[in-house]
Amino acid sequence: MATTIIAQPQVLMPAYNPIKYIIDNTNKNEPGFRYIFTIYPAAGSHIPANVVAQYRVLPVFSTGYGEQDISRLMQSLVTWNFATGQVNESWYQYDVDLGYEFIDNIDYTSALTIDGLNTNIAYTAHGFQVGDQVLIVQADGGVANPALEGLHTVIYAAANDFTVNVLWTTITDVNINGNVSYADQRKTQVLDDETIVDQEVFNGAYSLGIYAQGAFPSASYLGTTNPSFALTSLTNPNTSSTAAALVADSGFLYYLMCRVYNGVAYTLSYYNTANDGLFLGPFSISPADGLYNFQVDPSTSANQNFYVEIVGDNGSEFRYYFQYDNRCAIN
């Protein structure tokens, strides 16, 4: 592999945060070099017909790395749905192929030799064939051997040397190094030198504070651990602190959007905070893979503080606390 992954996003990322891939490549100093980032839907064939987007990126000047932020693309692939149940419109899974391309060329350093009346260039496994049109650029710009500089035709080719239609009598310095490329600037292209699969985004943004942007703790939101976090702006999950205030007779519903998995059974239960007494549920849900809005209805709280607990048989547990607010809403 010529490609090395320097940095990549978490498995699950908010679509409205930076989603940047940074890679390095051993060929980055080759002429015409570009990094290539190709995005595909997850769990599909990586064929041209399935390409979602493809980016060709110049190396960054200071590091030579290839950097690509795909957050704008991901934002266009997710939307929202305020409803109970499956909300996969807010979720997208993708794969990314990491590759590169550069202009085919060789750098010869062996002394030029004569081949009949013409000039021979030695290079192991050069790849040129008789009839190829080639461009030769010499290290001195063609000062010593002006006839060899520029476009020529290959008239003889073996495994480790080839001859161009430049008369030997025009060569004055056999030790000038040079570069040879195809006249049509054809390229070596590798699209899938490295592949990252089953990445996910959801329709949201994450911040550690009003001004501080922190790293998104993906593992906590993937819904496979205890505790797990819902994809919600409600704060202080899995603690006795207040997550939200419930106003009497407001008619509001709350949704806890969670990352759920096909084949996992989930139960939603209501408990009062006074003695952890179960007063409603459990309700059984068997969602498809993706995101699911679990509905929390304040009218069931019986004028008391309570919490809801969503437990999956895969070991995940979501818990959020709600505090009853008996202030007069009209005031």
Kinemage of the C-alpha trace (Angstrom):
@kinemage 1
@onewidth
@group {chain A} dominant
@subgroup {mainchain}
@vectorlist {calphas} color= white
{ca met a 1} P 0.000 0.000 0.000
{ca ala a 2} L 1.319 3.396 -0.964
{ca thr a 3} L -1.376 5.181 1.068
{ca thr a 4} L -1.222 5.778 4.814
{ca ile a 5} L -4.206 7.036 6.810
{ca ile a 6} L -3.066 9.931 9.012
{ca ala a 7} L -6.448 10.856 10.524
{ca gln a 8} L -10.081 9.940 10.019
{ca pro a 9} L -13.457 10.788 11.615
{ca gln a 10} L -15.179 8.712 14.273
{ca val a 11} L -17.442 5.910 13.037
{ca leu a 12} L -20.555 7.987 13.813
{ca met a 13} L -20.357 11.734 13.192
{ca pro a 14} L -22.750 14.703 13.223
{ca ala a 15} L -23.186 15.875 9.628
{ca tyr a 16} L -22.767 19.528 10.671
{ca asn a 17} L -19.331 19.015 12.213
{ca pro a 18} L -16.095 18.724 10.199
{ca ile a 19} L -15.760 15.214 8.734
{ca lys a 20} L -12.173 15.244 7.532
{ca tyr a 21} L -9.967 12.492 6.129
{ca ile a 22} L -6.193 13.048 6.024
{ca ile a 23} L -3.894 10.657 4.143
{ca asp a 24} L -0.301 10.412 2.959
{ca asn a 25} L 1.162 8.693 -0.091
{ca thr a 26} L 4.663 7.633 -1.084
{ca asn a 27} L 4.099 8.873 -4.661
{ca lys a 28} L 3.144 12.438 -3.722
{ca asn a 29} L 6.224 13.952 -5.431
{ca glu a 30} L 5.369 12.436 -8.818
{ca pro a 31} L 4.279 14.843 -11.601
{ca gly a 32} L 0.552 15.506 -11.810
{ca phe a 33} L -0.049 13.789 -8.477
{ca arg a 34} L -3.530 13.965 -6.930
{ca tyr a 35} L -5.113 12.265 -3.939
{ca ile a 36} L -8.499 10.730 -4.793
{ca phe a 37} L -11.337 10.372 -2.264
{ca thr a 38} L -14.329 8.371 -3.580
{ca ile a 39} L -17.568 8.114 -1.581
{ca tyr a 40} L -19.968 5.159 -1.993
{ca pro a 41} L -23.121 4.063 -0.164
{ca ala a 42} L -22.242 1.515 2.515
{ca ala a 43} L -22.682 -2.204 1.823
{ca gly a 44} L -22.761 -1.676 -1.946
{ca ser a 45} L -20.434 -2.484 -4.821
{ca his a 46} L -17.629 0.028 -5.317
{ca ile a 47} L -18.334 0.564 -9.004
{ca pro a 48} L -18.588 3.831 -11.002
{ca ala a 49} L -22.383 3.630 -11.152
{ca asn a 50} L -22.564 3.783 -7.352
{ca val a 51} L -20.233 6.738 -6.790
{ca val a 52} L -21.841 9.418 -4.601
{ca ala a 53} L -18.969 11.887 -4.979
{ca gln a 54} L -15.293 11.900 -5.933
{ca tyr a 55} L -12.661 14.479 -4.984
{ca arg a 56} L -9.215 14.954 -6.560
{ca val a 57} L -7.029 16.859 -4.126
{ca leu a 58} L -3.585 18.437 -4.409
{ca pro a 59} L -1.106 17.701 -1.603
{ca val a 60} L -1.124 20.326 1.144
{ca phe a 61} L 1.916 22.555 0.708
{ca ser a 62} L 3.287 22.275 4.247
{ca thr a 63} L 2.858 18.500 4.769
{ca gly a 64} L 2.216 16.862 1.408
{ca tyr a 65} L -0.871 15.215 2.909
{ca gly a 66} L -4.234 14.861 1.187
{ca glu a 67} L -7.040 16.452 3.197
{ca gln a 68} L -10.753 16.319 2.404
{ca asp a 69} L -13.708 17.443 4.531
{ca ile a 70} L -16.905 15.745 3.317
{ca ser a 71} L -19.312 17.393 5.787
{ca arg a 72} L -21.027 19.527 3.116
{ca leu a 73} L -21.739 16.391 1.083
{ca met a 74} L -23.077 14.535 4.123
{ca gln a 75} L -25.347 17.457 5.042
{ca ser a 76} L -27.001 17.127 1.637
{ca leu a 77} L -27.696 13.430 2.251
{ca val a 78} L -29.588 13.749 5.545
{ca thr a 79} L -32.783 15.533 6.500
{ca trp a 80} L -35.217 15.428 9.435
{ca asn a 81} L -38.481 13.790 10.428
{ca phe a 82} L -40.340 14.738 13.610
{ca ala a 83} L -42.265 11.527 14.058
{ca thr a 84} L -42.361 8.494 16.286
{ca gly a 85} L -40.552 5.482 14.935
{ca gln a 86} L -37.890 4.919 12.300
{ca val a 87} L -36.271 8.152 11.111
{ca asn a 88} L -33.537 6.974 8.757
{ca glu a 89} L -33.939 10.171 6.720
{ca ser a 90} L -31.693 11.659 9.416
{ca trp a 91} L -28.993 9.008 8.961
{ca tyr a 92} L -26.589 7.968 6.205
{ca gln a 93} L -24.011 5.185 5.955
{ca tyr a 94} L -21.134 5.375 3.516
{ca asp a 95} L -17.784 3.883 2.496
{ca val a 96} L -14.764 5.851 1.319
{ca asp a 97} L -12.036 4.631 -1.019
{ca leu a 98} L -8.682 6.378 -0.651
{ca gly a 99} L -6.543 6.458 -3.771
{ca tyr a 100} L -4.215 8.493 -5.966
{ca glu a 101} L -3.068 9.226 -9.504
{ca phe a 102} L 0.016 10.647 -11.200
{ca ile a 103} L 1.463 11.017 -14.701
{ca asp a 104} L 3.341 7.888 -15.828
{ca asn a 105} L 7.045 8.714 -16.041
{ca ile a 106} L 10.558 7.474 -15.381
{ca asp a 107} L 13.709 9.267 -14.199
{ca tyr a 108} L 16.752 7.830 -15.964
{ca thr a 109} L 20.235 8.291 -14.520
{ca ser a 110} L 22.311 5.818 -16.564
{ca ala a 111} L 24.570 7.224 -19.283
{ca leu a 112} L 23.057 7.445 -22.745
{ca thr a 113} L 24.360 4.901 -25.294
{ca ile a 114} L 24.337 4.495 -29.050
{ca asp a 115} L 21.915 2.137 -30.834
{ca gly a 116} L 22.821 2.080 -34.513
{ca leu a 117} L 22.425 5.727 -35.492
{ca asn a 118} L 20.092 6.661 -32.626
{ca thr a 119} L 20.089 7.291 -28.871
{ca asn a 120} L 19.368 4.559 -26.316
{ca ile a 121} L 18.109 5.118 -22.754
{ca ala a 122} L 18.557 2.428 -20.096
{ca tyr a 123} L 15.890 1.945 -17.394
{ca thr a 124} L 14.710 -1.264 -15.721
{ca ala a 125} L 11.076 -2.171 -16.582
{ca his a 126} L 10.325 1.190 -18.206
{ca gly a 127} L 7.072 0.073 -19.850
{ca phe a 128} L 7.472 1.931 -23.180
{ca gln a 129} L 6.729 0.165 -26.470
{ca val a 130} L 7.690 0.728 -30.105
{ca gly a 131} L 5.573 3.518 -31.557
{ca asp a 132} L 4.916 5.306 -28.256
{ca gln a 133} L 5.165 9.085 -28.362
{ca val a 134} L 7.219 10.306 -25.411
{ca leu a 135} L 8.204 13.611 -23.842
{ca ile a 136} L 11.813 13.917 -22.625
{ca val a 137} L 12.795 16.645 -20.176
{ca gln a 138} L 16.502 16.766 -19.280
{ca ala a 139} L 17.965 17.948 -16.000
{ca asp a 140} L 19.728 20.887 -17.714
{ca gly a 141} L 16.699 21.863 -19.774
{ca gly a 142} L 18.276 20.619 -23.010
{ca val a 143} L 21.321 22.877 -22.980
{ca ala a 144} L 23.872 20.109 -23.626
{ca asn a 145} L 21.657 17.877 -25.793
{ca pro a 146} L 18.999 20.137 -27.358
{ca ala a 147} L 17.925 17.543 -29.922
{ca leu a 148} L 16.933 15.109 -27.156
{ca glu a 149} L 14.698 17.642 -25.395
{ca gly a 150} L 10.976 17.440 -26.219
{ca leu a 151} L 8.705 15.053 -28.130
{ca his a 152} L 10.050 11.881 -29.742
{ca thr a 153} L 9.032 8.388 -30.871
{ca val a 154} L 10.192 5.077 -29.419
{ca ile a 155} L 11.692 3.035 -32.293
{ca tyr a 156} L 13.057 0.120 -30.239
{ca ala a 157} L 12.062 -1.269 -26.831
{ca ala a 158} L 13.400 -4.100 -24.676
{ca ala a 159} L 12.692 -4.934 -21.041
{ca asn a 160} L 15.316 -2.603 -19.605
{ca asp a 161} L 16.126 -0.079 -22.333
{ca phe a 162} L 14.554 1.730 -25.259
{ca thr a 163} L 15.667 3.822 -28.241
{ca val a 164} L 14.229 7.114 -29.471
{ca asn a 165} L 14.516 8.729 -32.902
{ca val a 166} L 17.284 11.139 -31.917
{ca leu a 167} L 20.547 10.874 -33.854
{ca trp a 168} L 23.500 9.884 -31.684
{ca thr a 169} L 25.642 12.497 -33.418
{ca thr a 170} L 23.577 15.233 -31.702
{ca ile a 171} L 24.489 14.034 -28.186
{ca thr a 172} L 27.316 16.027 -26.611
{ca asp a 173} L 26.982 14.923 -22.958
{ca val a 174} L 25.890 11.316 -22.256
{ca asn a 175} L 25.658 11.856 -18.479
{ca ile a 176} L 22.785 14.353 -18.354
{ca asn a 177} L 19.894 12.802 -16.412
{ca gly a 178} L 16.327 13.124 -17.631
{ca asn a 179} L 12.635 12.349 -17.206
{ca val a 180} L 10.510 10.501 -19.780
{ca ser a 181} L 6.695 10.519 -19.845
{ca tyr a 182} L 4.050 9.666 -22.416
{ca ala a 183} L 3.179 12.506 -24.781
{ca asp a 184} L -0.530 12.086 -23.986
{ca gln a 185} L 0.240 12.450 -20.256
{ca arg a 186} L -1.457 9.145 -19.425
{ca lys a 187} L -1.681 8.351 -15.733
{ca thr a 188} L -1.266 5.620 -13.202
{ca gln a 189} L -4.482 5.605 -11.186
{ca val a 190} L -5.327 3.583 -8.053
{ca leu a 191} L -8.767 4.348 -6.624
{ca asp a 192} L -8.924 1.884 -3.731
{ca asp a 193} L -5.448 1.731 -2.234
{ca glu a 194} L -7.137 1.908 1.192
{ca thr a 195} L -10.832 1.535 2.026
{ca ile a 196} L -12.814 2.600 5.089
{ca val a 197} L -16.290 1.064 5.354
{ca asp a 198} L -19.513 1.511 7.321
{ca gln a 199} L -19.037 5.127 8.362
{ca glu a 200} L -22.166 6.940 9.589
{ca val a 201} L -23.518 10.480 9.869
{ca phe a 202} L -26.687 11.895 11.394
{ca asn a 203} L -28.507 15.182 11.010
{ca gly a 204} L -27.000 17.097 13.925
{ca ala a 205} L -24.094 19.076 15.332
{ca tyr a 206} L -22.012 18.649 18.469
{ca ser a 207} L -20.272 21.112 20.754
{ca leu a 208} L -18.765 20.942 24.230
{ca gly a 209} L -19.986 24.460 24.876
{ca ile a 210} L -21.108 27.691 23.300
{ca tyr a 211} L -17.650 28.456 21.940
{ca ala a 212} L -15.755 25.191 22.400
{ca gln a 213} L -15.901 22.572 19.656
{ca gly a 214} L -14.812 19.207 20.957
{ca ala a 215} L -14.206 15.781 19.484
{ca phe a 216} L -17.462 13.872 19.096
{ca pro a 217} L -17.486 10.833 21.470
{ca ser a 218} L -18.801 8.460 18.824
{ca ala a 219} L -18.669 5.268 20.885
{ca ser a 220} L -21.089 6.647 23.485
{ca tyr a 221} L -23.714 7.391 20.834
{ca leu a 222} L -23.500 4.154 18.849
{ca gly a 223} L -26.050 2.492 21.126
{ca thr a 224} L -24.101 -0.624 22.030
{ca thr a 225} L -22.979 0.183 25.584
{ca asn a 226} L -24.367 0.920 29.042
{ca pro a 227} L -24.726 3.829 29.330
{ca ser a 228} L -25.513 4.875 25.759
{ca phe a 229} L -26.420 8.426 24.707
{ca ala a 230} L -29.369 9.414 22.571
{ca leu a 231} L -28.784 11.696 19.579
{ca thr a 232} L -30.492 14.616 21.282
{ca ser a 233} L -29.731 18.063 22.657
{ca leu a 234} L -31.093 17.029 26.069
{ca thr a 235} L -28.279 17.233 28.613
{ca asn a 236} L -27.122 15.129 31.557
{ca pro a 237} L -28.156 11.663 30.444
{ca asn a 238} L -27.852 8.734 32.832
{ca thr a 239} L -27.718 10.979 35.929
{ca ser a 240} L -30.186 12.329 38.462
{ca ser a 241} L -29.839 15.842 37.034
{ca thr a 242} L -32.662 17.459 35.132
{ca ala a 243} L -32.686 16.762 31.437
{ca ala a 244} L -35.805 18.725 30.549
{ca ala a 245} L -38.679 20.553 32.209
{ca leu a 246} L -42.229 19.310 31.632
{ca val a 247} L -45.020 21.874 31.799
{ca ala a 248} L -48.438 20.647 32.853
{ca asp a 249} L -50.997 20.299 30.037
{ca ser a 250} L -48.532 21.632 27.473
{ca gly a 251} L -49.391 18.979 24.911
{ca phe a 252} L -45.699 18.616 24.047
{ca leu a 253} L -44.038 15.348 23.170
{ca tyr a 254} L -40.335 14.610 23.461
{ca tyr a 255} L -38.401 12.327 21.168
{ca leu a 256} L -35.227 10.478 22.094
{ca met a 257} L -33.531 9.655 18.797
{ca cys a 258} L -31.240 6.669 19.297
{ca arg a 259} L -28.934 4.597 17.122
{ca val a 260} L -30.650 1.204 16.987
{ca tyr a 261} L -29.872 -2.121 15.354
{ca asn a 262} L -31.856 -4.635 13.362
{ca gly a 263} L -32.558 -7.794 15.352
{ca val a 264} L -32.206 -6.068 18.741
{ca ala a 265} L -35.299 -5.857 20.959
{ca tyr a 266} L -35.729 -2.606 22.934
{ca thr a 267} L -38.015 -1.822 25.880
{ca leu a 268} L -39.101 1.685 26.912
{ca ser a 269} L -40.082 2.053 30.574
{ca tyr a 270} L -41.162 4.993 32.773
{ca tyr a 271} L -39.972 5.233 36.400
{ca asn a 272} L -40.621 7.843 39.071
{ca thr a 273} L -37.513 9.342 40.633
{ca ala a 274} L -38.721 9.047 44.221
{ca asn a 275} L -38.261 5.309 44.555
{ca asp a 276} L -37.415 4.110 41.059
{ca gly a 277} L -40.927 2.731 40.827
{ca leu a 278} L -42.124 1.565 37.421
{ca phe a 279} L -45.387 3.307 36.577
{ca leu a 280} L -45.691 2.808 32.814
{ca gly a 281} L -44.381 0.206 30.419
{ca pro a 282} L -42.312 -1.574 29.454
{ca phe a 283} L -43.118 -1.061 25.777
{ca ser a 284} L -41.408 -3.421 23.349
{ca ile a 285} L -39.928 -2.107 20.099
{ca ser a 286} L -38.093 -4.038 17.366
{ca pro a 287} L -36.755 -1.400 14.949
{ca ala a 288} L -34.783 -1.708 11.733
{ca asp a 289} L -31.118 -0.760 11.562
{ca gly a 290} L -30.608 3.015 11.770
{ca leu a 291} L -32.184 5.760 13.870
{ca tyr a 292} L -35.397 5.517 15.887
{ca asn a 293} L -37.431 8.196 17.689
{ca phe a 294} L -38.642 6.892 21.032
{ca gln a 295} L -41.611 9.029 22.127
{ca val a 296} L -41.686 10.410 25.678
{ca asp a 297} L -45.148 11.687 26.622
{ca pro a 298} L -45.247 14.216 29.532
{ca ser a 299} L -48.942 13.519 30.094
{ca thr a 300} L -47.999 10.129 31.531
{ca ser a 301} L -45.879 11.621 34.311
{ca ala a 302} L -48.705 11.898 36.888
{ca asn a 303} L -47.370 15.284 38.092
{ca gln a 304} L -44.065 13.902 39.262
{ca asn a 305} L -40.406 13.846 38.339
{ca phe a 306} L -39.567 10.749 36.340
{ca tyr a 307} L -37.045 9.149 34.049
{ca val a 308} L -37.324 6.926 31.013
{ca glu a 309} L -35.123 3.937 30.394
{ca ile a 310} L -34.592 2.327 27.000
{ca val a 311} L -32.844 -1.025 27.254
{ca gly a 312} L -31.707 -3.132 24.321
{ca asp a 313} L -30.867 -6.797 24.554
{ca asn a 314} L -27.508 -5.974 22.927
{ca gly a 315} L -26.364 -4.383 26.220
{ca ser a 316} L -27.304 -0.795 25.397
{ca glu a 317} L -29.106 1.361 27.942
{ca phe a 318} L -30.378 4.915 27.439
{ca arg a 319} L -31.664 6.810 30.484
{ca tyr a 320} L -32.981 10.388 30.584
{ca tyr a 321} L -34.466 12.329 33.518
{ca phe a 322} L -37.399 14.752 33.333
{ca gln a 323} L -38.526 17.248 35.986
{ca tyr a 324} L -42.166 18.214 36.355
{ca asp a 325} L -42.696 21.987 36.178
{ca asn a 326} L -45.898 23.192 37.847
{ca arg a 327} L -45.465 26.871 37.067
{ca cys a 328} L -48.419 28.514 35.388
{ca ala a 329} L -47.675 28.415 31.677
{ca ile a 330} L -49.658 31.627 30.944
{ca asn a 331} L -47.304 33.644 33.154
